[in-house]
Amino acid sequence: MKKIHLSIVFKSFFVILTLLLSSSTIAQQQNYTIDNTPGFWDKVQFGGGLGLGFGSGYTDISVMPSAIYNVNEIVSVGTGLQFGYLYSKNYYESFVYGVSFLTYVNPIPQVQLSAELEQVRVNTDFEETYYNPSYSDNYWNTALYLGAGYRTGNVTVGARFDVLYNDDRSLYGSAFMPFVRAYF
């Protein structure tokens, strides 16, 4: 029999051990990828508007929460709710509730163009006057507002115009309305 040198056995053992450990090390590697793509909720903003108006015998309170989805840096779409209370002493009391669909376009960061379709239910109780008996008027009101505003940060200040305005049936006294809205 041939005599095997201890150095050859040691070298062979070291080579085999190195191969086993290196393949074991490679098998334990994990590849991590970082996905910087924002998820759905990362693109959603909540906000809306609040309206308060008080005068001599007149009250107007509006709460309009909404949520928008930022499709990209330029376009946002969303929906909102509207709740309102109007009161004119010795004339009428009105409750308003409904929904709106919103589209905002920011051609440049400081300018926001808007289109808002609003469908609200109006329930009004008129008080008896010298000329008219008391009565109720309940109806649906549809408005399509086109607007423009100056945007700074999360706040936009501007004006909108109801292109479907009807003097006899519209909820508001004018087709033109200023607005302030904020989204966070």
Contacts in CASP RR format, 6 or more apart in sequence:
PFRMAT RR
TARGET T0000
AUTHOR 0000-0000-0000
METHOD contacts of the structure
MODEL  1
MKKIHLSIVFKSFFVILTLLLSSSTIAQQQNYTIDNTPGFWDKVQFGGGL
GLGFGSGYTDISVMPSAIYNVNEIVSVGTGLQFGYLYSKNYYESFVYGVS
FLTYVNPIPQVQLSAELEQVRVNTDFEETYYNPSYSDNYWNTALYLGAGY
RTGNVTVGARFDVLYNDDRSLYGSAFMPFVRAYF
40 69 0 8 1.000
43 69 0 8 1.000
43 70 0 8 1.000
43 71 0 8 1.000
44 67 0 8 1.000
44 68 0 8 1.000
44 69 0 8 1.000
44 70 0 8 1.000
45 67 0 8 1.000
45 68 0 8 1.000
45 70 0 8 1.000
45 76 0 8 1.000
45 154 0 8 1.000
45 183 0 8 1.000
45 184 0 8 1.000
46 65 0 8 1.000
46 66 0 8 1.000
46 67 0 8 1.000
46 183 0 8 1.000
46 184 0 8 1.000
47 65 0 8 1.000
47 66 0 8 1.000
47 67 0 8 1.000
47 181 0 8 1.000
47 182 0 8 1.000
47 183 0 8 1.000
47 184 0 8 1.000
48 64 0 8 1.000
48 65 0 8 1.000
48 66 0 8 1.000
48 80 0 8 1.000
48 181 0 8 1.000
48 182 0 8 1.000
48 183 0 8 1.000
49 62 0 8 1.000
49 63 0 8 1.000
49 64 0 8 1.000
49 65 0 8 1.000
49 66 0 8 1.000
49 179 0 8 1.000
49 180 0 8 1.000
49 181 0 8 1.000
49 182 0 8 1.000
50 62 0 8 1.000
50 63 0 8 1.000
50 64 0 8 1.000
51 60 0 8 1.000
51 61 0 8 1.000
51 62 0 8 1.000
51 63 0 8 1.000
51 64 0 8 1.000
52 60 0 8 1.000
52 61 0 8 1.000
52 62 0 8 1.000
53 59 0 8 1.000
53 60 0 8 1.000
53 61 0 8 1.000
54 60 0 8 1.000
57 87 0 8 1.000
57 88 0 8 1.000
57 89 0 8 1.000
58 87 0 8 1.000
58 88 0 8 1.000
58 89 0 8 1.000
59 85 0 8 1.000
59 86 0 8 1.000
59 87 0 8 1.000
60 84 0 8 1.000
60 85 0 8 1.000
60 86 0 8 1.000
60 87 0 8 1.000
61 84 0 8 1.000
61 85 0 8 1.000
61 86 0 8 1.000
62 82 0 8 1.000
62 83 0 8 1.000
62 84 0 8 1.000
62 85 0 8 1.000
62 96 0 8 1.000
63 82 0 8 1.000
63 83 0 8 1.000
63 84 0 8 1.000
64 80 0 8 1.000
64 81 0 8 1.000
64 82 0 8 1.000
64 83 0 8 1.000
64 100 0 8 1.000
65 80 0 8 1.000
65 81 0 8 1.000
66 78 0 8 1.000
66 79 0 8 1.000
66 80 0 8 1.000
66 81 0 8 1.000
66 100 0 8 1.000
66 102 0 8 1.000
66 183 0 8 1.000
67 78 0 8 1.000
67 79 0 8 1.000
67 80 0 8 1.000
68 76 0 8 1.000
68 77 0 8 1.000
68 78 0 8 1.000
68 102 0 8 1.000
68 104 0 8 1.000
68 183 0 8 1.000
69 76 0 8 1.000
69 77 0 8 1.000
69 78 0 8 1.000
70 76 0 8 1.000
71 77 0 8 1.000
73 106 0 8 1.000
74 105 0 8 1.000
74 106 0 8 1.000
74 107 0 8 1.000
75 103 0 8 1.000
75 104 0 8 1.000
75 105 0 8 1.000
75 106 0 8 1.000
76 102 0 8 1.000
76 103 0 8 1.000
76 104 0 8 1.000
76 105 0 8 1.000
76 106 0 8 1.000
77 101 0 8 1.000
77 102 0 8 1.000
77 103 0 8 1.000
77 104 0 8 1.000
78 101 0 8 1.000
78 102 0 8 1.000
78 103 0 8 1.000
79 99 0 8 1.000
79 100 0 8 1.000
79 101 0 8 1.000
79 102 0 8 1.000
80 99 0 8 1.000
80 100 0 8 1.000
80 101 0 8 1.000
80 102 0 8 1.000
81 97 0 8 1.000
81 98 0 8 1.000
81 99 0 8 1.000
81 100 0 8 1.000
82 96 0 8 1.000
82 97 0 8 1.000
82 98 0 8 1.000
82 99 0 8 1.000
82 100 0 8 1.000
82 118 0 8 1.000
82 120 0 8 1.000
83 96 0 8 1.000
83 97 0 8 1.000
83 98 0 8 1.000
84 95 0 8 1.000
84 96 0 8 1.000
84 97 0 8 1.000
85 93 0 8 1.000
85 94 0 8 1.000
85 95 0 8 1.000
85 96 0 8 1.000
86 92 0 8 1.000
86 93 0 8 1.000
86 94 0 8 1.000
86 96 0 8 1.000
87 93 0 8 1.000
87 94 0 8 1.000
90 127 0 8 1.000
90 129 0 8 1.000
91 126 0 8 1.000
91 127 0 8 1.000
91 129 0 8 1.000
92 124 0 8 1.000
92 125 0 8 1.000
92 126 0 8 1.000
92 127 0 8 1.000
93 124 0 8 1.000
93 125 0 8 1.000
93 127 0 8 1.000
94 122 0 8 1.000
94 123 0 8 1.000
94 124 0 8 1.000
94 125 0 8 1.000
95 122 0 8 1.000
95 123 0 8 1.000
95 124 0 8 1.000
96 120 0 8 1.000
96 121 0 8 1.000
96 122 0 8 1.000
96 123 0 8 1.000
96 171 0 8 1.000
97 120 0 8 1.000
97 121 0 8 1.000
98 118 0 8 1.000
98 119 0 8 1.000
98 120 0 8 1.000
98 121 0 8 1.000
99 118 0 8 1.000
99 119 0 8 1.000
99 120 0 8 1.000
100 116 0 8 1.000
100 117 0 8 1.000
100 118 0 8 1.000
100 119 0 8 1.000
101 116 0 8 1.000
101 117 0 8 1.000
102 114 0 8 1.000
102 115 0 8 1.000
102 116 0 8 1.000
103 114 0 8 1.000
103 115 0 8 1.000
103 116 0 8 1.000
104 112 0 8 1.000
104 113 0 8 1.000
104 114 0 8 1.000
105 112 0 8 1.000
105 113 0 8 1.000
105 114 0 8 1.000
106 112 0 8 1.000
106 113 0 8 1.000
106 151 0 8 1.000
107 113 0 8 1.000
109 151 0 8 1.000
110 150 0 8 1.000
110 151 0 8 1.000
110 152 0 8 1.000
111 148 0 8 1.000
111 149 0 8 1.000
111 150 0 8 1.000
111 151 0 8 1.000
112 148 0 8 1.000
112 149 0 8 1.000
112 150 0 8 1.000
112 151 0 8 1.000
112 156 0 8 1.000
113 146 0 8 1.000
113 147 0 8 1.000
113 148 0 8 1.000
113 149 0 8 1.000
114 145 0 8 1.000
114 146 0 8 1.000
114 147 0 8 1.000
114 148 0 8 1.000
114 149 0 8 1.000
114 160 0 8 1.000
115 144 0 8 1.000
115 145 0 8 1.000
115 146 0 8 1.000
115 147 0 8 1.000
116 143 0 8 1.000
116 144 0 8 1.000
116 145 0 8 1.000
116 160 0 8 1.000
117 142 0 8 1.000
117 143 0 8 1.000
117 144 0 8 1.000
118 141 0 8 1.000
118 142 0 8 1.000
118 143 0 8 1.000
118 144 0 8 1.000
118 145 0 8 1.000
119 140 0 8 1.000
119 141 0 8 1.000
119 142 0 8 1.000
120 140 0 8 1.000
120 141 0 8 1.000
120 143 0 8 1.000
120 171 0 8 1.000
121 138 0 8 1.000
121 139 0 8 1.000
121 140 0 8 1.000
121 141 0 8 1.000
122 137 0 8 1.000
122 138 0 8 1.000
122 139 0 8 1.000
122 140 0 8 1.000
122 141 0 8 1.000
122 171 0 8 1.000
123 136 0 8 1.000
123 138 0 8 1.000
124 136 0 8 1.000
124 137 0 8 1.000
124 138 0 8 1.000
125 134 0 8 1.000
125 135 0 8 1.000
125 136 0 8 1.000
126 132 0 8 1.000
126 134 0 8 1.000
126 135 0 8 1.000
126 136 0 8 1.000
126 137 0 8 1.000
127 134 0 8 1.000
128 134 0 8 1.000
139 169 0 8 1.000
141 169 0 8 1.000
141 170 0 8 1.000
141 171 0 8 1.000
142 164 0 8 1.000
143 162 0 8 1.000
143 164 0 8 1.000
143 165 0 8 1.000
143 170 0 8 1.000
143 171 0 8 1.000
144 162 0 8 1.000
144 163 0 8 1.000
144 164 0 8 1.000
145 160 0 8 1.000
145 161 0 8 1.000
145 162 0 8 1.000
145 163 0 8 1.000
145 177 0 8 1.000
146 160 0 8 1.000
146 161 0 8 1.000
146 163 0 8 1.000
147 158 0 8 1.000
147 159 0 8 1.000
147 160 0 8 1.000
147 161 0 8 1.000
148 158 0 8 1.000
148 159 0 8 1.000
148 160 0 8 1.000
149 156 0 8 1.000
149 157 0 8 1.000
149 158 0 8 1.000
149 159 0 8 1.000
150 156 0 8 1.000
150 157 0 8 1.000
150 158 0 8 1.000
154 182 0 8 1.000
154 183 0 8 1.000
154 184 0 8 1.000
155 180 0 8 1.000
155 181 0 8 1.000
155 182 0 8 1.000
156 179 0 8 1.000
156 180 0 8 1.000
156 181 0 8 1.000
156 182 0 8 1.000
157 178 0 8 1.000
157 179 0 8 1.000
157 180 0 8 1.000
158 178 0 8 1.000
158 179 0 8 1.000
158 180 0 8 1.000
159 176 0 8 1.000
159 177 0 8 1.000
159 178 0 8 1.000
159 179 0 8 1.000
160 176 0 8 1.000
160 177 0 8 1.000
160 179 0 8 1.000
161 175 0 8 1.000
161 176 0 8 1.000
161 177 0 8 1.000
162 170 0 8 1.000
162 172 0 8 1.000
162 175 0 8 1.000
162 176 0 8 1.000
162 177 0 8 1.000
163 175 0 8 1.000
164 170 0 8 1.000
165 174 0 8 1.000
165 175 0 8 1.000
END
